[in-house]
Amino acid sequence: MSKKIADKVVLAYSGGLDTSVAVKWLLEHKCNEVVCVAIDLGQGQELEEIQAKALTIGASESRVIDAKQEFIEEFCFRALKANANYQENYPLATALARPLIAKILVDIAHEYKADAIAHGCTGKGNDQVRFDLSIMALDPNLKIIAPAREWGMTREESIEYADKHGIPVPTSKKSPYSIDLNLWGRSAECGILEDATVEPPEDVYGMTKSPESAPDKAEYVRISFEKGIPVAVNGKPYAPIELVEELNRIAGDNAIGRIDKIEDRVVGIKSREIYEAPAAVLLGKAHKELEYLVMTKNMKSFKNLLDEKYSEMIYQGFWFEPLRDCMDAFINQSQEHVTGEIELKLYKGSITVASRKSPFSLYDKGLATYDKGDMFNHQSAVGFIELFGMQMKTHAVVSKAEKLAVKK
Ligand code: ARG
């Protein structure tokens, strides 16, 4: 068996089978002491129970950290300002949580003078990449241990190991899917979902109604932004966590935010994922609409490129890469005028924009109208088009002359 490589390990603990087995396995093979940390990102678990369970298995310390506010304000809302969506439509709920969890683990490792951090990821997914890269960036001296990447146990073998060591195995029937949940969204994979030809069964979903069971009447929702940050819903001010919870409810009720996706994992695998992100999808739609209202064309088209890069960096686990700070500087500056209100109409899974308003709107009805009150100078269009197409016109003249010369 491998010799112990650490004295004290901080373990990201979820209370599930794998990380419970990991506590014992780490003590057996890797270290002398395990500090468990369970982090609340709005996944709705009973974290006190989980905290106690870690101690019964053998952890020397067990901590619960409520990180919901930091998650929404410092991670999700930054992502929103960047219209972050991986490969067009995944709002990155799971990916955004990982650097924050890593940061908390590193802080706790310092507090307890631990020399290693452990997480429950396997060797096939993106999350191992995100944890390892984040820990590496925050403290390159910490060792990283991923028991499930090393031990090579099947689920049955893990259960056997748990029985042998008196680790309580969750008694509730295990979901056929692998679920990751937080305030920004829910990710599901495994089971029947691995067959990309099969429509996901209804029992995959946990945050949204189906379009069929959503209300037959459309619902309108008005979202107010200040400098790119959502601050009110239907005119009522909300704190960040409550705002996201309220929009998850409203959008989820109207079947908004279901995403069935084939995506490219960092490790090269194409995988099929079912996401739900009611609030994130709604906010994303409204935020983008507001940007189109207040930004110049140059600004918007440049920012679109940057947004895509930003999303990719989140997905790949490069949250703590120095480039992100530089991009944030640009993005924050770009949000100075992203203030206003967008009203959306929700109906059985569809979102349409009903109205937009901003003190910084660049939409000028006087310039746009085809009716009375037109302020646009039609004459200047003629000269503009002449110059705009000058080279193309010259090209046409030259090509025609060339064709005539060939015929002769
Ligand atoms: N593929 C997604 C991502 O990499 C979600 C992974 C979620 N994990 C899960 N156990 N369902 O961000």
Residues whose N, C-alpha, C, O or C-beta is under 5 A from the ligand:
A	BS01	LIG	T94 A95 N126 S178 I179 D180 S187 A188 E189 E273
